[in-house]
Amino acid sequence: MNFITKLLPPQLQPYAGRLVLTALGLVISILFLTLGFWPTLLLIILCGGGYALGTWLDRRSTQSQNPYQNYYR
């Protein structure tokens, strides 16, 4: 959330979480209305799985460069 907070003007920074989640809710509701419930649910599940897989691959690639990095912090 810190990345998004830096993009907002100073007046809106305290409300970054509310703004992001409201926008996310708006996008999901538009998808429900245009695609329907099941296709939207499938899209959300596939996007979540892709995000999880990408995060896992990113962490795996950084750990392979320096295997002792996580042990000596």
PQR file with spaces between the fields and no chain letter, atoms N, CA, C, O and H, PARSE charges and radii, in Angstrom:
ATOM       1  N    MET     1       0.827   -1.183    0.000 -0.4000 1.5000
ATOM       2  CA   MET     1       0.000    0.000    0.000 -0.0000 2.0000
ATOM       3  C    MET     1       0.875    1.252    0.000  0.5500 1.7000
ATOM       4  O    MET     1       0.423    2.323   -0.404 -0.5500 1.4000
ATOM       5  N    ASN     2       2.119    1.122    0.450 -0.4000 1.5000
ATOM       6  CA   ASN     2       3.011    2.269    0.495 -0.0000 2.0000
ATOM       7  C    ASN     2       3.286    2.811   -0.905  0.5500 1.7000
ATOM       8  O    ASN     2       3.397    4.024   -1.087 -0.5500 1.4000
ATOM       9  H    ASN     2       2.486    0.252    0.778  0.4000 1.0000
ATOM      10  N    PHE     3       3.395    1.930   -1.890 -0.4000 1.5000
ATOM      11  CA   PHE     3       3.619    2.350   -3.276 -0.0000 2.0000
ATOM      12  C    PHE     3       2.463    3.213   -3.767  0.5500 1.7000
ATOM      13  O    PHE     3       2.681    4.245   -4.400 -0.5500 1.4000
ATOM      14  H    PHE     3       3.304    0.945   -1.743  0.4000 1.0000
ATOM      15  N    ILE     4       1.240    2.793   -3.477 -0.4000 1.5000
ATOM      16  CA   ILE     4       0.064    3.537   -3.922 -0.0000 2.0000
ATOM      17  C    ILE     4      -0.050    4.851   -3.166  0.5500 1.7000
ATOM      18  O    ILE     4      -0.452    5.864   -3.738 -0.5500 1.4000
ATOM      19  H    ILE     4       1.063    1.954   -2.962  0.4000 1.0000
ATOM      20  N    THR     5       0.297    4.842   -1.896 -0.4000 1.5000
ATOM      21  CA   THR     5       0.224    6.053   -1.085 -0.0000 2.0000
ATOM      22  C    THR     5       1.121    7.143   -1.656  0.5500 1.7000
ATOM      23  O    THR     5       0.749    8.317   -1.653 -0.5500 1.4000
ATOM      24  H    THR     5       0.624    4.019   -1.431  0.4000 1.0000
ATOM      25  N    LYS     6       2.293    6.768   -2.144 -0.4000 1.5000
ATOM      26  CA   LYS     6       3.211    7.761   -2.701 -0.0000 2.0000
ATOM      27  C    LYS     6       2.683    8.374   -3.996  0.5500 1.7000
ATOM      28  O    LYS     6       3.057    9.495   -4.342 -0.5500 1.4000
ATOM      29  H    LYS     6       2.595    5.815   -2.147  0.4000 1.0000
ATOM      30  N    LEU     7       1.824    7.660   -4.712 -0.4000 1.5000
ATOM      31  CA   LEU     7       1.278    8.178   -5.967 -0.0000 2.0000
ATOM      32  C    LEU     7       0.160    9.191   -5.752  0.5500 1.7000
ATOM      33  O    LEU     7      -0.138    9.984   -6.645 -0.5500 1.4000
ATOM      34  H    LEU     7       1.521    6.750   -4.430  0.4000 1.0000
ATOM      35  N    LEU     8      -0.455    9.170   -4.585 -0.4000 1.5000
ATOM      36  CA   LEU     8      -1.589   10.052   -4.308 -0.0000 2.0000
ATOM      37  C    LEU     8      -1.121   11.415   -3.822  0.5500 1.7000
ATOM      38  O    LEU     8      -0.034   11.530   -3.255 -0.5500 1.4000
ATOM      39  H    LEU     8      -0.213    8.525   -3.860  0.4000 1.0000
ATOM      40  N    PRO     9      -1.930   12.451   -4.037 -0.5600 1.5000
ATOM      41  CA   PRO     9      -1.605   13.757   -3.460  0.2800 2.0000
ATOM      42  C    PRO     9      -1.649   13.687   -1.932  0.5500 1.7000
ATOM      43  O    PRO     9      -2.326   12.824   -1.374 -0.5500 1.4000
ATOM      44  N    PRO    10      -0.941   14.577   -1.260 -0.5600 1.5000
ATOM      45  CA   PRO    10      -0.868   14.512    0.206  0.2800 2.0000
ATOM      46  C    PRO    10      -2.227   14.540    0.910  0.5500 1.7000
ATOM      47  O    PRO    10      -2.380   13.949    1.979 -0.5500 1.4000
ATOM      48  N    GLN    11      -3.212   15.220    0.320 -0.4000 1.5000
ATOM      49  CA   GLN    11      -4.523   15.307    0.957 -0.0000 2.0000
ATOM      50  C    GLN    11      -5.237   13.956    0.972  0.5500 1.7000
ATOM      51  O    GLN    11      -6.050   13.700    1.860 -0.5500 1.4000
ATOM      52  H    GLN    11      -3.088   15.700   -0.548  0.4000 1.0000
ATOM      53  N    LEU    12      -4.946   13.093    0.005 -0.4000 1.5000
ATOM      54  CA   LEU    12      -5.636   11.805   -0.103 -0.0000 2.0000
ATOM      55  C    LEU    12      -4.837   10.638    0.474  0.5500 1.7000
ATOM      56  O    LEU    12      -5.364    9.529    0.556 -0.5500 1.4000
ATOM      57  H    LEU    12      -4.286   13.300   -0.717  0.4000 1.0000
ATOM      58  N    GLN    13      -3.595   10.850    0.872 -0.4000 1.5000
ATOM      59  CA   GLN    13      -2.755    9.761    1.359 -0.0000 2.0000
ATOM      60  C    GLN    13      -3.314    9.042    2.584  0.5500 1.7000
ATOM      61  O    GLN    13      -3.155    7.825    2.677 -0.5500 1.4000
ATOM      62  H    GLN    13      -3.167   11.752    0.805  0.4000 1.0000
ATOM      63  N    PRO    14      -3.963    9.730    3.532 -0.5600 1.5000
ATOM      64  CA   PRO    14      -4.529    8.987    4.668  0.2800 2.0000
ATOM      65  C    PRO    14      -5.664    8.041    4.275  0.5500 1.7000
ATOM      66  O    PRO    14      -6.022    7.150    5.045 -0.5500 1.4000
ATOM      67  N    TYR    15      -6.223    8.229    3.097 -0.4000 1.5000
ATOM      68  CA   TYR    15      -7.367    7.428    2.664 -0.0000 2.0000
ATOM      69  C    TYR    15      -6.997    6.454    1.544  0.5500 1.7000
ATOM      70  O    TYR    15      -7.876    6.028    0.795 -0.5500 1.4000
ATOM      71  H    TYR    15      -5.931    8.954    2.472  0.4000 1.0000
ATOM      72  N    ALA    16      -5.738    6.097    1.414 -0.4000 1.5000
ATOM      73  CA   ALA    16      -5.279    5.255    0.306 -0.0000 2.0000
ATOM      74  C    ALA    16      -5.971    3.900    0.307  0.5500 1.7000
ATOM      75  O    ALA    16      -6.394    3.429   -0.749 -0.5500 1.4000
ATOM      76  H    ALA    16      -5.024    6.443    2.023  0.4000 1.0000
ATOM      77  N    GLY    17      -6.093    3.274    1.448 -0.4000 1.5000
ATOM      78  CA   GLY    17      -6.743    1.964    1.518 -0.0000 2.0000
ATOM      79  C    GLY    17      -8.192    2.021    1.093  0.5500 1.7000
ATOM      80  O    GLY    17      -8.661    1.163    0.345 -0.5500 1.4000
ATOM      81  H    GLY    17      -5.749    3.656    2.306  0.4000 1.0000
ATOM      82  N    ARG    18      -8.898    3.021    1.562 -0.4000 1.5000
ATOM      83  CA   ARG    18     -10.312    3.171    1.196 -0.0000 2.0000
ATOM      84  C    ARG    18     -10.476    3.415   -0.294  0.5500 1.7000
ATOM      85  O    ARG    18     -11.375    2.862   -0.926 -0.5500 1.4000
ATOM      86  H    ARG    18      -8.517    3.718    2.170  0.4000 1.0000
ATOM      87  N    LEU    19      -9.605    4.246   -0.852 -0.4000 1.5000
ATOM      88  CA   LEU    19      -9.707    4.556   -2.279 -0.0000 2.0000
ATOM      89  C    LEU    19      -9.411    3.332   -3.145  0.5500 1.7000
ATOM      90  O    LEU    19     -10.124    3.066   -4.113 -0.5500 1.4000
ATOM      91  H    LEU    19      -8.874    4.696   -0.339  0.4000 1.0000
ATOM      92  N    VAL    20      -8.370    2.596   -2.801 -0.4000 1.5000
ATOM      93  CA   VAL    20      -7.991    1.430   -3.601 -0.0000 2.0000
ATOM      94  C    VAL    20      -9.061    0.352   -3.523  0.5500 1.7000
ATOM      95  O    VAL    20      -9.443   -0.214   -4.547 -0.5500 1.4000
ATOM      96  H    VAL    20      -7.790    2.812   -2.015  0.4000 1.0000
ATOM      97  N    LEU    21      -9.546    0.064   -2.335 -0.4000 1.5000
ATOM      98  CA   LEU    21     -10.543   -0.993   -2.190 -0.0000 2.0000
ATOM      99  C    LEU    21     -11.898   -0.582   -2.764  0.5500 1.7000
ATOM     100  O    LEU    21     -12.649   -1.435   -3.238 -0.5500 1.4000
ATOM     101  H    LEU    21      -9.236    0.524   -1.503  0.4000 1.0000
ATOM     102  N    THR    22     -12.218    0.701   -2.728 -0.4000 1.5000
ATOM     103  CA   THR    22     -13.445    1.163   -3.376 -0.0000 2.0000
ATOM     104  C    THR    22     -13.340    0.997   -4.886  0.5500 1.7000
ATOM     105  O    THR    22     -14.292    0.561   -5.533 -0.5500 1.4000
ATOM     106  H    THR    22     -11.608    1.394   -2.343  0.4000 1.0000
ATOM     107  N    ALA    23     -12.189    1.343   -5.447 -0.4000 1.5000
ATOM     108  CA   ALA    23     -11.984    1.162   -6.888 -0.0000 2.0000
ATOM     109  C    ALA    23     -12.032   -0.315   -7.258  0.5500 1.7000
ATOM     110  O    ALA    23     -12.598   -0.677   -8.290 -0.5500 1.4000
ATOM     111  H    ALA    23     -11.415    1.697   -4.921  0.4000 1.0000
ATOM     112  N    LEU    24     -11.445   -1.168   -6.429 -0.4000 1.5000
ATOM     113  CA   LEU    24     -11.493   -2.607   -6.678 -0.0000 2.0000
ATOM     114  C    LEU    24     -12.924   -3.125   -6.628  0.5500 1.7000
ATOM     115  O    LEU    24     -13.318   -3.938   -7.464 -0.5500 1.4000
ATOM     116  H    LEU    24     -10.985   -0.875   -5.591  0.4000 1.0000
ATOM     117  N    GLY    25     -13.694   -2.668   -5.669 -0.4000 1.5000
ATOM     118  CA   GLY    25     -15.098   -3.055   -5.583 -0.0000 2.0000
ATOM     119  C    GLY    25     -15.893   -2.596   -6.786  0.5500 1.7000
ATOM     120  O    GLY    25     -16.774   -3.311   -7.264 -0.5500 1.4000
ATOM     121  H    GLY    25     -13.374   -2.008   -4.989  0.4000 1.0000
ATOM     122  N    LEU    26     -15.587   -1.407   -7.278 -0.4000 1.5000
ATOM     123  CA   LEU    26     -16.264   -0.901   -8.472 -0.0000 2.0000
ATOM     124  C    LEU    26     -15.944   -1.761   -9.692  0.5500 1.7000
ATOM     125  O    LEU    26     -16.835   -2.086  -10.476 -0.5500 1.4000
ATOM     126  H    LEU    26     -14.871   -0.827   -6.890  0.4000 1.0000
ATOM     127  N    VAL    27     -14.690   -2.124   -9.851 -0.4000 1.5000
ATOM     128  CA   VAL    27     -14.294   -2.970  -10.986 -0.0000 2.0000
ATOM     129  C    VAL    27     -14.969   -4.332  -10.904  0.5500 1.7000
ATOM     130  O    VAL    27     -15.465   -4.840  -11.910 -0.5500 1.4000
ATOM     131  H    VAL    27     -13.966   -1.861   -9.214  0.4000 1.0000
ATOM     132  N    ILE    28     -14.994   -4.927   -9.715 -0.4000 1.5000
ATOM     133  CA   ILE    28     -15.628   -6.242   -9.554 -0.0000 2.0000
ATOM     134  C    ILE    28     -17.123   -6.155   -9.818  0.5500 1.7000
ATOM     135  O    ILE    28     -17.694   -7.054  -10.436 -0.5500 1.4000
ATOM     136  H    ILE    28     -14.591   -4.515   -8.898  0.4000 1.0000
ATOM     137  N    SER    29     -17.764   -5.088   -9.360 -0.4000 1.5000
ATOM     138  CA   SER    29     -19.206   -4.968   -9.602 -0.0000 2.0000
ATOM     139  C    SER    29     -19.512   -4.775  -11.088  0.5500 1.7000
ATOM     140  O    SER    29     -20.511   -5.297  -11.584 -0.5500 1.4000
ATOM     141  H    SER    29     -17.301   -4.358   -8.858  0.4000 1.0000
ATOM     142  N    ILE    30     -18.671   -4.039  -11.797 -0.4000 1.5000
ATOM     143  CA   ILE    30     -18.866   -3.884  -13.244 -0.0000 2.0000
ATOM     144  C    ILE    30     -18.675   -5.221  -13.948  0.5500 1.7000
ATOM     145  O    ILE    30     -19.406   -5.542  -14.886 -0.5500 1.4000
ATOM     146  H    ILE    30     -17.859   -3.615  -11.394  0.4000 1.0000
ATOM     147  N    LEU    31     -17.693   -6.004  -13.499 -0.4000 1.5000
ATOM     148  CA   LEU    31     -17.495   -7.334  -14.082 -0.0000 2.0000
ATOM     149  C    LEU    31     -18.697   -8.234  -13.821  0.5500 1.7000
ATOM     150  O    LEU    31     -19.119   -8.979  -14.705 -0.5500 1.4000
ATOM     151  H    LEU    31     -17.099   -5.743  -12.738  0.4000 1.0000
ATOM     152  N    PHE    32     -19.251   -8.168  -12.610 -0.4000 1.5000
ATOM     153  CA   PHE    32     -20.453   -8.959  -12.301 -0.0000 2.0000
ATOM     154  C    PHE    32     -21.593   -8.601  -13.245  0.5500 1.7000
ATOM     155  O    PHE    32     -22.294   -9.483  -13.742 -0.5500 1.4000
ATOM     156  H    PHE    32     -18.908   -7.563  -11.891  0.4000 1.0000
ATOM     157  N    LEU    33     -21.776   -7.316  -13.490 -0.4000 1.5000
ATOM     158  CA   LEU    33     -22.886   -6.881  -14.332 -0.0000 2.0000
ATOM     159  C    LEU    33     -22.684   -7.232  -15.801  0.5500 1.7000
ATOM     160  O    LEU    33     -23.648   -7.535  -16.504 -0.5500 1.4000
ATOM     161  H    LEU    33     -21.206   -6.600  -13.086  0.4000 1.0000
ATOM     162  N    THR    34     -21.448   -7.195  -16.268 -0.4000 1.5000
ATOM     163  CA   THR    34     -21.210   -7.455  -17.685 -0.0000 2.0000
ATOM     164  C    THR    34     -20.983   -8.929  -17.991  0.5500 1.7000
ATOM     165  O    THR    34     -21.500   -9.430  -18.990 -0.5500 1.4000
ATOM     166  H    THR    34     -20.665   -6.949  -15.697  0.4000 1.0000
ATOM     167  N    LEU    35     -20.229   -9.632  -17.165 -0.4000 1.5000
ATOM     168  CA   LEU    35     -19.889  -11.027  -17.441 -0.0000 2.0000
ATOM     169  C    LEU    35     -20.803  -12.024  -16.744  0.5500 1.7000
ATOM     170  O    LEU    35     -21.065  -13.105  -17.271 -0.5500 1.4000
ATOM     171  H    LEU    35     -19.809   -9.226  -16.354  0.4000 1.0000
ATOM     172  N    GLY    36     -21.283  -11.664  -15.569 -0.4000 1.5000
ATOM     173  CA   GLY    36     -22.050  -12.595  -14.760 -0.0000 2.0000
ATOM     174  C    GLY    36     -21.214  -13.066  -13.577  0.5500 1.7000
ATOM     175  O    GLY    36     -20.030  -12.747  -13.469 -0.5500 1.4000
ATOM     176  H    GLY    36     -21.070  -10.786  -15.142  0.4000 1.0000
ATOM     177  N    PHE    37     -21.852  -13.832  -12.690 -0.4000 1.5000
ATOM     178  CA   PHE    37     -21.195  -14.230  -11.446 -0.0000 2.0000
ATOM     179  C    PHE    37     -20.071  -15.232  -11.673  0.5500 1.7000
ATOM     180  O    PHE    37     -18.940  -14.992  -11.250 -0.5500 1.4000
ATOM     181  H    PHE    37     -22.814  -14.091  -12.778  0.4000 1.0000
ATOM     182  N    TRP    38     -20.360  -16.354  -12.333 -0.4000 1.5000
ATOM     183  CA   TRP    38     -19.373  -17.435  -12.455 -0.0000 2.0000
ATOM     184  C    TRP    38     -18.157  -17.047  -13.285  0.5500 1.7000
ATOM     185  O    TRP    38     -17.036  -17.358  -12.881 -0.5500 1.4000
ATOM     186  H    TRP    38     -21.278  -16.549  -12.677  0.4000 1.0000
ATOM     187  N    PRO    39     -18.325  -16.382  -14.429 -0.5600 1.5000
ATOM     188  CA   PRO    39     -17.116  -15.960  -15.164  0.2800 2.0000
ATOM     189  C    PRO    39     -16.260  -14.969  -14.370  0.5500 1.7000
ATOM     190  O    PRO    39     -15.032  -15.005  -14.439 -0.5500 1.4000
ATOM     191  N    THR    40     -16.918  -14.089  -13.618 -0.4000 1.5000
ATOM     192  CA   THR    40     -16.171  -13.141  -12.795 -0.0000 2.0000
ATOM     193  C    THR    40     -15.434  -13.861  -11.682  0.5500 1.7000
ATOM     194  O    THR    40     -14.279  -13.544  -11.395 -0.5500 1.4000
ATOM     195  H    THR    40     -17.916  -14.060  -13.561  0.4000 1.0000
ATOM     196  N    LEU    41     -16.085  -14.821  -11.055 -0.4000 1.5000
ATOM     197  CA   LEU    41     -15.439  -15.599  -10.001 -0.0000 2.0000
ATOM     198  C    LEU    41     -14.245  -16.369  -10.555  0.5500 1.7000
ATOM     199  O    LEU    41     -13.191  -16.416   -9.922 -0.5500 1.4000
ATOM     200  H    LEU    41     -17.023  -15.078  -11.288  0.4000 1.0000
ATOM     201  N    LEU    42     -14.401  -16.969  -11.723 -0.4000 1.5000
ATOM     202  CA   LEU    42     -13.289  -17.682  -12.354 -0.0000 2.0000
ATOM     203  C    LEU    42     -12.142  -16.729  -12.662  0.5500 1.7000
ATOM     204  O    LEU    42     -10.979  -17.078  -12.455 -0.5500 1.4000
ATOM     205  H    LEU    42     -15.257  -16.932  -12.237  0.4000 1.0000
ATOM     206  N    LEU    43     -12.448  -15.542  -13.150 -0.4000 1.5000
ATOM     207  CA   LEU    43     -11.420  -14.548  -13.450 -0.0000 2.0000
ATOM     208  C    LEU    43     -10.660  -14.145  -12.190  0.5500 1.7000
ATOM     209  O    LEU    43      -9.435  -14.027  -12.215 -0.5500 1.4000
ATOM     210  H    LEU    43     -13.392  -15.259  -13.318  0.4000 1.0000
ATOM     211  N    ILE    44     -11.376  -13.934  -11.096 -0.4000 1.5000
ATOM     212  CA   ILE    44     -10.738  -13.560   -9.836 -0.0000 2.0000
ATOM     213  C    ILE    44      -9.844  -14.688   -9.334  0.5500 1.7000
ATOM     214  O    ILE    44      -8.733  -14.434   -8.870 -0.5500 1.4000
ATOM     215  H    ILE    44     -12.372  -14.030  -11.076  0.4000 1.0000
ATOM     216  N    ILE    45     -10.312  -15.927   -9.419 -0.4000 1.5000
ATOM     217  CA   ILE    45      -9.519  -17.075   -8.966 -0.0000 2.0000
ATOM     218  C    ILE    45      -8.260  -17.233   -9.821  0.5500 1.7000
ATOM     219  O    ILE    45      -7.176  -17.466   -9.287 -0.5500 1.4000
ATOM     220  H    ILE    45     -11.215  -16.134   -9.795  0.4000 1.0000
ATOM     221  N    LEU    46      -8.395  -17.108  -11.128 -0.4000 1.5000
ATOM     222  CA   LEU    46      -7.231  -17.246  -12.006 -0.0000 2.0000
ATOM     223  C    LEU    46      -6.227  -16.108  -11.802  0.5500 1.7000
ATOM     224  O    LEU    46      -5.018  -16.339  -11.826 -0.5500 1.4000
ATOM     225  H    LEU    46      -9.276  -16.918  -11.561  0.4000 1.0000
ATOM     226  N    CYS    47      -6.712  -14.896  -11.605 -0.4000 1.5000
ATOM     227  CA   CYS    47      -5.807  -13.775  -11.336 -0.0000 2.0000
ATOM     228  C    CYS    47      -5.087  -13.960  -10.002  0.5500 1.7000
ATOM     229  O    CYS    47      -3.890  -13.692   -9.898 -0.5500 1.4000
ATOM     230  H    CYS    47      -7.694  -14.708  -11.585  0.4000 1.0000
ATOM     231  N    GLY    48      -5.808  -14.414   -8.995 -0.4000 1.5000
ATOM     232  CA   GLY    48      -5.184  -14.681   -7.695 -0.0000 2.0000
ATOM     233  C    GLY    48      -4.142  -15.779   -7.783  0.5500 1.7000
ATOM     234  O    GLY    48      -3.074  -15.677   -7.180 -0.5500 1.4000
ATOM     235  H    GLY    48      -6.780  -14.631   -9.081  0.4000 1.0000
ATOM     236  N    GLY    49      -4.450  -16.830   -8.534 -0.4000 1.5000
ATOM     237  CA   GLY    49      -3.475  -17.904   -8.726 -0.0000 2.0000
ATOM     238  C    GLY    49      -2.248  -17.436   -9.488  0.5500 1.7000
ATOM     239  O    GLY    49      -1.126  -17.821   -9.158 -0.5500 1.4000
ATOM     240  H    GLY    49      -5.318  -16.913   -9.023  0.4000 1.0000
ATOM     241  N    GLY    50      -2.452  -16.615  -10.496 -0.4000 1.5000
ATOM     242  CA   GLY    50      -1.325  -16.062  -11.243 -0.0000 2.0000
ATOM     243  C    GLY    50      -0.462  -15.155  -10.384  0.5500 1.7000
ATOM     244  O    GLY    50       0.764  -15.174  -10.490 -0.5500 1.4000
ATOM     245  H    GLY    50      -3.363  -16.302  -10.764  0.4000 1.0000
ATOM     246  N    TYR    51      -1.098  -14.366   -9.538 -0.4000 1.5000
ATOM     247  CA   TYR    51      -0.351  -13.501   -8.626 -0.0000 2.0000
ATOM     248  C    TYR    51       0.463  -14.334   -7.642  0.5500 1.7000
ATOM     249  O    TYR    51       1.633  -14.042   -7.395 -0.5500 1.4000
ATOM     250  H    TYR    51      -2.094  -14.352   -9.452  0.4000 1.0000
ATOM     251  N    ALA    52      -0.159  -15.371   -7.082 -0.4000 1.5000
ATOM     252  CA   ALA    52       0.537  -16.235   -6.126 -0.0000 2.0000
ATOM     253  C    ALA    52       1.710  -16.951   -6.790  0.5500 1.7000
ATOM     254  O    ALA    52       2.793  -17.034   -6.210 -0.5500 1.4000
ATOM     255  H    ALA    52      -1.109  -15.608   -7.283  0.4000 1.0000
ATOM     256  N    LEU    53       1.507  -17.463   -7.989 -0.4000 1.5000
ATOM     257  CA   LEU    53       2.581  -18.143   -8.707 -0.0000 2.0000
ATOM     258  C    LEU    53       3.711  -17.174   -9.045  0.5500 1.7000
ATOM     259  O    LEU    53       4.883  -17.523   -8.903 -0.5500 1.4000
ATOM     260  H    LEU    53       0.628  -17.396   -8.461  0.4000 1.0000
ATOM     261  N    GLY    54       3.380  -15.976   -9.484 -0.4000 1.5000
ATOM     262  CA   GLY    54       4.400  -14.978   -9.789 -0.0000 2.0000
ATOM     263  C    GLY    54       5.194  -14.567   -8.563  0.5500 1.7000
ATOM     264  O    GLY    54       6.411  -14.399   -8.634 -0.5500 1.4000
ATOM     265  H    GLY    54       2.428  -15.693   -9.598  0.4000 1.0000
ATOM     266  N    THR    55       4.506  -14.404   -7.434 -0.4000 1.5000
ATOM     267  CA   THR    55       5.193  -14.071   -6.191 -0.0000 2.0000
ATOM     268  C    THR    55       6.137  -15.186   -5.783  0.5500 1.7000
ATOM     269  O    THR    55       7.266  -14.927   -5.366 -0.5500 1.4000
ATOM     270  H    THR    55       3.517  -14.541   -7.376  0.4000 1.0000
ATOM     271  N    TRP    56       5.681  -16.426   -5.902 -0.4000 1.5000
ATOM     272  CA   TRP    56       6.513  -17.576   -5.553 -0.0000 2.0000
ATOM     273  C    TRP    56       7.750  -17.639   -6.451  0.5500 1.7000
ATOM     274  O    TRP    56       8.855  -17.890   -5.970 -0.5500 1.4000
ATOM     275  H    TRP    56       4.764  -16.637   -6.241  0.4000 1.0000
ATOM     276  N    LEU    57       7.566  -17.411   -7.758 -0.4000 1.5000
ATOM     277  CA   LEU    57       8.700  -17.451   -8.680 -0.0000 2.0000
ATOM     278  C    LEU    57       9.673  -16.309   -8.415  0.5500 1.7000
ATOM     279  O    LEU    57      10.885  -16.502   -8.514 -0.5500 1.4000
ATOM     280  H    LEU    57       6.669  -17.207   -8.150  0.4000 1.0000
ATOM     281  N    ASP    58       9.168  -15.124   -8.080 -0.4000 1.5000
ATOM     282  CA   ASP    58      10.051  -14.000   -7.766 -0.0000 2.0000
ATOM     283  C    ASP    58      10.883  -14.287   -6.531  0.5500 1.7000
ATOM     284  O    ASP    58      12.088  -14.034   -6.523 -0.5500 1.4000
ATOM     285  H    ASP    58       8.184  -14.967   -7.999  0.4000 1.0000
ATOM     286  N    ARG    59      10.264  -14.807   -5.499 -0.4000 1.5000
ATOM     287  CA   ARG    59      11.002  -15.121   -4.271 -0.0000 2.0000
ATOM     288  C    ARG    59      12.008  -16.235   -4.508  0.5500 1.7000
ATOM     289  O    ARG    59      13.107  -16.219   -3.953 -0.5500 1.4000
ATOM     290  H    ARG    59       9.286  -15.012   -5.506  0.4000 1.0000
ATOM     291  N    ARG    60      11.631  -17.191   -5.323 -0.4000 1.5000
ATOM     292  CA   ARG    60      12.519  -18.314   -5.606 -0.0000 2.0000
ATOM     293  C    ARG    60      13.749  -17.846   -6.381  0.5500 1.7000
ATOM     294  O    ARG    60      14.855  -18.322   -6.123 -0.5500 1.4000
ATOM     295  H    ARG    60      10.738  -17.204   -5.774  0.4000 1.0000
ATOM     296  N    SER    61      13.575  -16.928   -7.319 -0.4000 1.5000
ATOM     297  CA   SER    61      14.709  -16.459   -8.118 -0.0000 2.0000
ATOM     298  C    SER    61      15.658  -15.607   -7.278  0.5500 1.7000
ATOM     299  O    SER    61      16.869  -15.656   -7.496 -0.5500 1.4000
ATOM     300  H    SER    61      12.677  -16.541   -7.529  0.4000 1.0000
ATOM     301  N    THR    62      15.148  -14.830   -6.329 -0.4000 1.5000
ATOM     302  CA   THR    62      16.039  -14.025   -5.492 -0.0000 2.0000
ATOM     303  C    THR    62      16.759  -14.892   -4.476  0.5500 1.7000
ATOM     304  O    THR    62      17.892  -14.581   -4.108 -0.5500 1.4000
ATOM     305  H    THR    62      14.165  -14.790   -6.151  0.4000 1.0000
ATOM     306  N    GLN    63      16.145  -15.966   -4.011 -0.4000 1.5000
ATOM     307  CA   GLN    63      16.799  -16.844   -3.049 -0.0000 2.0000
ATOM     308  C    GLN    63      17.889  -17.670   -3.705  0.5500 1.7000
ATOM     309  O    GLN    63      18.880  -18.000   -3.053 -0.5500 1.4000
ATOM     310  H    GLN    63      15.224  -16.219   -4.310  0.4000 1.0000
ATOM     311  N    SER    64      17.736  -18.016   -4.982 -0.4000 1.5000
ATOM     312  CA   SER    64      18.740  -18.839   -5.644 -0.0000 2.0000
ATOM     313  C    SER    64      20.031  -18.055   -5.877  0.5500 1.7000
ATOM     314  O    SER    64      21.096  -18.662   -5.993 -0.5500 1.4000
ATOM     315  H    SER    64      16.931  -17.748   -5.512  0.4000 1.0000
ATOM     316  N    GLN    65      19.965  -16.728   -5.949 -0.4000 1.5000
ATOM     317  CA   GLN    65      21.166  -15.934   -6.156 -0.0000 2.0000
ATOM     318  C    GLN    65      22.030  -15.904   -4.902  0.5500 1.7000
ATOM     319  O    GLN    65      23.257  -15.949   -4.996 -0.5500 1.4000
ATOM     320  H    GLN    65      19.100  -16.235   -5.855  0.4000 1.0000
ATOM     321  N    ASN    66      21.416  -15.830   -3.751 -0.4000 1.5000
ATOM     322  CA   ASN    66      22.152  -15.798   -2.497 -0.0000 2.0000
ATOM     323  C    ASN    66      21.403  -16.653   -1.485  0.5500 1.7000
ATOM     324  O    ASN    66      20.513  -16.144   -0.805 -0.5500 1.4000
ATOM     325  H    ASN    66      20.420  -15.794   -3.675  0.4000 1.0000
ATOM     326  N    PRO    67      21.732  -17.929   -1.364 -0.5600 1.5000
ATOM     327  CA   PRO    67      20.946  -18.817   -0.504  0.2800 2.0000
ATOM     328  C    PRO    67      21.034  -18.479    0.976  0.5500 1.7000
ATOM     329  O    PRO    67      20.148  -18.872    1.735 -0.5500 1.4000
ATOM     330  N    TYR    68      22.076  -17.760    1.422 -0.4000 1.5000
ATOM     331  CA   TYR    68      22.233  -17.454    2.843 -0.0000 2.0000
ATOM     332  C    TYR    68      21.631  -16.112    3.235  0.5500 1.7000
ATOM     333  O    TYR    68      21.690  -15.727    4.403 -0.5500 1.4000
ATOM     334  H    TYR    68      22.796  -17.440    0.805  0.4000 1.0000
ATOM     335  N    GLN    69      21.060  -15.405    2.287 -0.4000 1.5000
ATOM     336  CA   GLN    69      20.516  -14.077    2.542 -0.0000 2.0000
ATOM     337  C    GLN    69      19.405  -14.113    3.586  0.5500 1.7000
ATOM     338  O    GLN    69      19.337  -13.219    4.429 -0.5500 1.4000
ATOM     339  H    GLN    69      21.012  -15.719    1.338  0.4000 1.0000
ATOM     340  N    ASN    70      18.543  -15.110    3.555 -0.4000 1.5000
ATOM     341  CA   ASN    70      17.415  -15.160    4.478 -0.0000 2.0000
ATOM     342  C    ASN    70      17.827  -15.592    5.880  0.5500 1.7000
ATOM     343  O    ASN    70      17.077  -15.372    6.831 -0.5500 1.4000
ATOM     344  H    ASN    70      18.599  -15.836    2.870  0.4000 1.0000
ATOM     345  N    TYR    71      18.998  -16.199    6.030 -0.4000 1.5000
ATOM     346  CA   TYR    71      19.421  -16.686    7.338 -0.0000 2.0000
ATOM     347  C    TYR    71      20.176  -15.641    8.143  0.5500 1.7000
ATOM     348  O    TYR    71      20.192  -15.707    9.372 -0.5500 1.4000
ATOM     349  H    TYR    71      19.607  -16.377    5.257  0.4000 1.0000
ATOM     350  N    TYR    72      20.800  -14.683    7.479 -0.4000 1.5000
ATOM     351  CA   TYR    72      21.628  -13.702    8.169 -0.0000 2.0000
ATOM     352  C    TYR    72      21.095  -12.300    7.960  0.5500 1.7000
ATOM     353  O    TYR    72      21.733  -11.477    7.304 -0.5500 1.4000
ATOM     354  H    TYR    72      20.788  -14.630    6.480  0.4000 1.0000
ATOM     355  N    ARG    73      19.939  -12.030    8.511 -0.4000 1.5000
ATOM     356  CA   ARG    73      19.358  -10.686    8.401 -0.0000 2.0000
ATOM     357  C    ARG    73      19.561   -9.925    9.660  0.5500 1.7000
ATOM     358  O    ARG    73      19.141   -8.772    9.759 -0.5500 1.4000
ATOM     359  H    ARG    73      19.420  -12.699    9.044  0.4000 1.0000
